Amino acid sequence: MQKGLRVFSYLPNPRVWKAEIAAKILNIPIEILGDKPAEIPNWLWHTNPKKLSDDDKVKLAAFERKGKRGFNSSLYKSDKFLELVPFGTVPAAFSPDGSVGIFESNSILRAIARQDEDGTLYGKDSFEASRVDSFLDSNLVFSREHQEYLFGLQDMNDFLYSRMKKAYEFFLNGIEESLKKFKFIGFNHLTIIDISFFCDFSQFLREGHYEEELKTKGFSLISENFPEDFPKSFNHLKELSKKDEFASTIGTYLNWYKKKVKNFN
Ligand SMILES: N[C@@H](CCC(=O)N[C@@H](CS)C(=O)NCC(=O)O)C(=O)O
């Protein structure tokens, strides 16, 4: 089996970073293709993605589809893309020969970790791997909640806010509890749980960019007291952010947060 993965997405995207960080740790080849969010409607979403000219768009008019989640514009998704990625989302990943489609960023992350036969990033046996999956499932629930919340930040309402607050408290309580027992989340060594948590939580923290919009509607930041309320989780995020594979992947993404809160450096 040829190792590696091709990933297509708008960029930068913390969901893509999950697989990218794991690939760096495990030294597995990963090809990441895409463009900034505003340009991604001008790309053919396909196993071999490419930027489209106006002429291409006329020729490929049959592939023009309305965005379903996060994109309001038209997107050019090929029939092959929708066969391999039926929910039509990015990040989307493909096996090196382009025959297998993998979607959901946690599963794309798993696809990298599974290519390492003897490591422990996905647990050391099938029970541990299942425990890893348990955390990744919880992570996806949190991530789905924060996706809707981030979409709604400019026009917040009570329902969305209180759903997010409950999801945040439930999720962070579990992570904090686990970090009381283990050095990493769920284990005493790094796994893909930590990678997934790091990327999703960093993305959630983006609510901080909308503090003023939230205030005008009478809401405060849900993560306002994150360092005090969940000190072990805060510290874990900080320590992970210093690791080479994490730091080199996310670049300056968390710099604003480092300035905002004390003790993050
Ligand atoms: N839970 C998914 C979320 C993926 C997702 O919802 N992607 C959105 C963009 S944020 C998308 O591709 N939307 C395509 C569309 O609007 O049609 C993951 O972690 O990969």
PDBQT file of the ligand as one rigid body, heavy atoms in Angstrom, charges set to zero:
ROOT
HETATM    1  N1  LIG A 301     -17.038  18.217  10.854  1.00  0.00    +0.000 N 
HETATM    2  C1  LIG A 301     -16.465  18.479   9.549  1.00  0.00    +0.000 C 
HETATM    3  C2  LIG A 301     -16.809  19.884   9.103  1.00  0.00    +0.000 C 
HETATM    4  C3  LIG A 301     -16.568  20.106   7.629  1.00  0.00    +0.000 C 
HETATM    5  C4  LIG A 301     -17.454  21.219   7.083  1.00  0.00    +0.000 C 
HETATM    6  O1  LIG A 301     -18.568  21.449   7.574  1.00  0.00    +0.000 OA
HETATM    7  N2  LIG A 301     -16.962  21.916   6.039  1.00  0.00    +0.000 N 
HETATM    8  C5  LIG A 301     -17.719  22.991   5.432  1.00  0.00    +0.000 C 
HETATM    9  C6  LIG A 301     -16.969  24.299   5.500  1.00  0.00    +0.000 C 
HETATM   10  S1  LIG A 301     -16.730  24.842   7.153  1.00  0.00    +0.000 SA
HETATM   11  C7  LIG A 301     -17.913  22.697   3.947  1.00  0.00    +0.000 C 
HETATM   12  O2  LIG A 301     -17.091  22.050   3.333  1.00  0.00    +0.000 OA
HETATM   13  N3  LIG A 301     -19.009  23.169   3.346  1.00  0.00    +0.000 N 
HETATM   14  C8  LIG A 301     -19.291  22.922   1.984  1.00  0.00    +0.000 C 
HETATM   15  C9  LIG A 301     -20.560  23.590   1.530  1.00  0.00    +0.000 C 
HETATM   16  O3  LIG A 301     -20.909  24.688   2.073  1.00  0.00    +0.000 OA
HETATM   17  O4  LIG A 301     -21.195  23.067   0.594  1.00  0.00    +0.000 OA
HETATM   18  C10 LIG A 301     -14.960  18.238   9.610  1.00  0.00    +0.000 C 
HETATM   19  O5  LIG A 301     -14.388  18.252  10.718  1.00  0.00    +0.000 OA
HETATM   20  O6  LIG A 301     -14.342  18.004   8.558  1.00  0.00    +0.000 OA
ENDROOT
TORSDOF 0
